[in-house]
Amino acid sequence: MAGETGFPSPAQGYEATTINLNDILVHNPPATFFMRMKGRNLASRGILSEDLLVVDRSRPPVAGCFVVFRSDSDFACRELVREGERFALADGEGNRVAVSAETEIFGTVTGVVRHL
């Protein structure tokens, strides 16, 4: 009786299974946007220039999360931090901007996609 040699394929049994990144990253499709990060001021916090940010407009921002906000006519990404009774937007370099009534928070960052 001839025996088989070698090892089974690591993909054996998974042929029909596909990974859909939308299922993993998008919790509310109508409120989810993808935005490209520009700049290196959040590199120390793990968000690099050219990363793709998954932004959910339906998720309320809370202290400690990353948010995309409108600054003049541009969008920027910062960490929302609490300073006493107020909130501020902090980058990874120690700079903070107070959140005011004029600050338009576009959405909460719920994921990051990076091309290696």
C-alpha positions in Angstrom: 0.0 0.0 0.0 1.5 3.3 -1.1 1.5 5.9 1.6 1.3 9.7 1.2 4.3 11.8 2.0 4.5 15.5 2.8 2.2 17.9 4.6 -1.3 19.0 3.8 -1.7 22.5 2.4 -2.1 25.2 5.2 -5.1 26.5 3.2 -6.8 23.0 3.0 -10.2 23.3 4.4 -10.4 27.1 3.9 -10.8 27.1 0.1 -14.3 28.5 0.3 -13.6 31.0 3.1 -12.8 34.6 2.0 -12.0 37.5 4.2 -14.1 40.6 3.6 -12.5 43.6 5.2 -15.8 45.5 5.1 -17.2 42.9 7.5 -14.3 43.5 9.9 -13.9 47.2 9.6 -17.2 48.7 8.7 -20.0 48.6 11.4 -22.3 51.2 9.8 -21.8 51.4 6.1 -23.8 54.6 5.4 -21.9 56.4 8.0 -18.4 55.1 7.3 -15.7 56.9 5.2 -12.2 56.1 4.3 -9.7 59.0 4.6 -5.9 59.0 3.8 -3.7 60.3 6.7 -1.2 63.0 5.7 1.6 64.0 8.0 3.7 62.4 10.7 2.4 64.1 13.8 0.6 60.9 15.1 3.4 58.5 14.2 4.2 58.1 17.9 0.6 57.0 18.5 0.8 54.4 15.7 -0.9 56.3 12.8 1.5 56.9 10.0 1.4 59.1 6.9 -0.5 57.4 4.1 -2.4 55.1 6.4 -6.0 54.7 5.5 -8.3 55.8 8.3 -11.7 54.1 8.8 -14.0 56.9 10.0 -17.4 56.3 11.5 -19.7 59.3 11.7 -22.3 57.5 13.8 -19.9 56.6 16.6 -19.8 59.3 19.3 -16.4 60.6 20.2 -15.1 59.9 23.7 -11.9 60.8 25.5 -9.0 58.6 24.3 -10.3 58.0 20.8 -9.0 59.4 17.6 -11.2 61.8 15.7 -11.2 63.5 12.3 -12.2 67.1 12.6 -12.4 70.1 10.2 -9.8 72.8 10.7 -10.6 75.7 8.4 -11.3 73.9 5.1 -9.0 71.0 5.8 -9.5 67.7 7.7 -7.1 66.6 10.5 -6.8 63.6 12.8 -6.1 64.0 16.5 -6.7 62.2 19.8 -9.6 63.5 21.8 -8.3 64.1 25.4 -10.0 65.5 28.5 -8.5 68.5 30.2 -10.5 68.9 33.4 -14.0 69.7 32.4 -13.1 70.5 28.7 -11.8 68.5 25.8 -8.8 69.1 23.6 -7.4 67.6 20.4 -3.8 66.3 20.9 -1.2 65.2 18.4 1.6 62.8 19.2 4.1 65.7 19.6 2.5 67.3 22.8 0.5 70.0 20.9 -3.1 70.5 22.0 -5.9 72.6 20.6 -9.0 73.2 22.8 -12.3 71.9 21.4 -14.7 74.9 21.1 -18.2 75.3 19.8 -16.8 76.0 16.3 -14.9 72.7 16.2 -16.6 70.4 13.8 -15.8 66.8 14.6 -16.4 64.8 11.4 -16.2 61.3 12.9 -14.5 58.8 15.1 -11.6 56.7 13.7 -12.5 53.0 14.2 -9.7 51.4 12.2 -6.4 51.9 10.3 -5.3 50.1 7.2 -1.6 50.2 6.3 0.1 49.0 3.2 3.5 47.5 4.0 
